[in-house]
Amino acid sequence: MYVRDGKRHNHLIWKNKGSYENSFDRLFDFNRDGSLDPAEQGFQLDFITEDIKRDNEYDDDKSDDYSDLDWDELEDMDEDERREALEEAGYDPDDFDDDF
């Protein structure tokens, strides 16, 4: 519980006077005026596009190194099936522990 404007609040996240489209917007409202100005929108857009670039680079890296593997199919398998499929393909299943 905390006190703000002389009132007690039980929730942890306080709401600004303005409204946000979603909670992600709140992260980029640096001046806490309740709306995103163009600079804050720019920071948000940059964050999103950089995150997408990193995801795409990671996916590209996986597909370049192991182009003969179907990653979607491997993700849907249980651990024993996945280990067996990787061994049949000639890979060491222990090398892929962090990927699934």
MODELLER restraints for C-alpha pairs under 7 A, 6 or more apart:
rsr = mdl.restraints
at = mdl.atoms
rsr.add(forms.Gaussian(group=physical.xy_distance, feature=features.Distance(at['CA:1:A'], at['CA:8:A']), mean=6.85, stdev=0.5))
rsr.add(forms.Gaussian(group=physical.xy_distance, feature=features.Distance(at['CA:1:A'], at['CA:9:A']), mean=5.58, stdev=0.5))
rsr.add(forms.Gaussian(group=physical.xy_distance, feature=features.Distance(at['CA:1:A'], at['CA:10:A']), mean=4.53, stdev=0.5))
rsr.add(forms.Gaussian(group=physical.xy_distance, feature=features.Distance(at['CA:1:A'], at['CA:11:A']), mean=6.69, stdev=0.5))
rsr.add(forms.Gaussian(group=physical.xy_distance, feature=features.Distance(at['CA:2:A'], at['CA:8:A']), mean=5.85, stdev=0.5))
rsr.add(forms.Gaussian(group=physical.xy_distance, feature=features.Distance(at['CA:2:A'], at['CA:9:A']), mean=5.49, stdev=0.5))
rsr.add(forms.Gaussian(group=physical.xy_distance, feature=features.Distance(at['CA:2:A'], at['CA:10:A']), mean=6.79, stdev=0.5))
rsr.add(forms.Gaussian(group=physical.xy_distance, feature=features.Distance(at['CA:3:A'], at['CA:9:A']), mean=6.07, stdev=0.5))
rsr.add(forms.Gaussian(group=physical.xy_distance, feature=features.Distance(at['CA:16:A'], at['CA:33:A']), mean=6.97, stdev=0.5))
rsr.add(forms.Gaussian(group=physical.xy_distance, feature=features.Distance(at['CA:16:A'], at['CA:34:A']), mean=5.29, stdev=0.5))
rsr.add(forms.Gaussian(group=physical.xy_distance, feature=features.Distance(at['CA:17:A'], at['CA:34:A']), mean=5.91, stdev=0.5))
rsr.add(forms.Gaussian(group=physical.xy_distance, feature=features.Distance(at['CA:18:A'], at['CA:33:A']), mean=6.89, stdev=0.5))
rsr.add(forms.Gaussian(group=physical.xy_distance, feature=features.Distance(at['CA:18:A'], at['CA:34:A']), mean=4.00, stdev=0.5))
rsr.add(forms.Gaussian(group=physical.xy_distance, feature=features.Distance(at['CA:18:A'], at['CA:35:A']), mean=6.22, stdev=0.5))
rsr.add(forms.Gaussian(group=physical.xy_distance, feature=features.Distance(at['CA:19:A'], at['CA:34:A']), mean=5.76, stdev=0.5))
rsr.add(forms.Gaussian(group=physical.xy_distance, feature=features.Distance(at['CA:19:A'], at['CA:35:A']), mean=6.76, stdev=0.5))
rsr.add(forms.Gaussian(group=physical.xy_distance, feature=features.Distance(at['CA:20:A'], at['CA:26:A']), mean=6.76, stdev=0.5))
rsr.add(forms.Gaussian(group=physical.xy_distance, feature=features.Distance(at['CA:20:A'], at['CA:34:A']), mean=6.73, stdev=0.5))
rsr.add(forms.Gaussian(group=physical.xy_distance, feature=features.Distance(at['CA:20:A'], at['CA:35:A']), mean=6.49, stdev=0.5))
rsr.add(forms.Gaussian(group=physical.xy_distance, feature=features.Distance(at['CA:28:A'], at['CA:40:A']), mean=5.75, stdev=0.5))
rsr.add(forms.Gaussian(group=physical.xy_distance, feature=features.Distance(at['CA:28:A'], at['CA:44:A']), mean=6.24, stdev=0.5))
rsr.add(forms.Gaussian(group=physical.xy_distance, feature=features.Distance(at['CA:29:A'], at['CA:35:A']), mean=6.54, stdev=0.5))
rsr.add(forms.Gaussian(group=physical.xy_distance, feature=features.Distance(at['CA:29:A'], at['CA:36:A']), mean=5.61, stdev=0.5))
rsr.add(forms.Gaussian(group=physical.xy_distance, feature=features.Distance(at['CA:29:A'], at['CA:40:A']), mean=6.34, stdev=0.5))
rsr.add(forms.Gaussian(group=physical.xy_distance, feature=features.Distance(at['CA:74:A'], at['CA:82:A']), mean=5.81, stdev=0.5))
rsr.add(forms.Gaussian(group=physical.xy_distance, feature=features.Distance(at['CA:75:A'], at['CA:100:A']), mean=6.40, stdev=0.5))
rsr.add(forms.Gaussian(group=physical.xy_distance, feature=features.Distance(at['CA:83:A'], at['CA:93:A']), mean=5.26, stdev=0.5))
rsr.add(forms.Gaussian(group=physical.xy_distance, feature=features.Distance(at['CA:86:A'], at['CA:92:A']), mean=6.71, stdev=0.5))
rsr.add(forms.Gaussian(group=physical.xy_distance, feature=features.Distance(at['CA:86:A'], at['CA:93:A']), mean=5.76, stdev=0.5))
rsr.add(forms.Gaussian(group=physical.xy_distance, feature=features.Distance(at['CA:87:A'], at['CA:93:A']), mean=6.49, stdev=0.5))
